């Protein structure tokens, strides 16, 4: 009996030594994103968008930094600062924009020209989801993030690489795009951390519709501070003026460039 017990003890010990630890399944980026959606929480973004136009031999860079605030179903507010260098197709964004509720407030550059005394912000009706920069791939929409993850051609160490057409992206957004743009592919590299949260997204696309020549855009966005406390407030009411209150001769832009794909449609 002692020999039998000793043999069982040795066999058990050998099993413990040779057994391979179970590998934890990689975190699901979509589930990780949805867990972040809570009032008072948010994330910080830091972005660089580079546009090159061969026909004009010019290029430019637009940087965007700021904070996005979450609600139960996604982004509910944003506070962004943008800056440009050189000629760029994306430089029409205001240097500072705040979106809260039904309105977006703009300040700086053309948006601060010849405003009445005491007014520092121009208010516009909010057209939808708050601006999140110039990244065409909106990872804050679960359907889009799921597509980027599930359709990636390569997955290595939390890095997803693949491509998606503007046509497919438009369907996910519920938008329409010109057939020519719809065929253009956006290549991407999506990096997630150990918790499955997106840490970096790099996208690139190019098209040539015979207007200015070949246009190439590369957008590199970093996401930090997931789950941090975020509060975005509208500017003081006495510093705000509605665009509709400005005169016809005002040099202030009639609208704020949005993030819709429609803005990229070819111009005849």
Secondary structure, DSSP 4 states (H G I P E B T S, - for coil): -HHHHHHHHHHHHHHHHHPPPPPPPPP-HHHHHHHH--TTEEEEEEEEEEEEETTTTEEEEEEEEEEEEE-SSSEEEEEEEEEEEES-TTTTS-SEEEEETTEEEEESGGGGTTPPTT--EEEEE--SSPP--S-SS-TTSHHHHHHHHHT-SEEETTEEEEEEEHHHHHHHHT----HHHHT-EEEEEEEE-TTS-EEEEEEEEEE--SSSS-EEEEEEEEEEEEEEE----PPPGGGEEEGGGS-TT--S-SS---S-GGGGSPP-
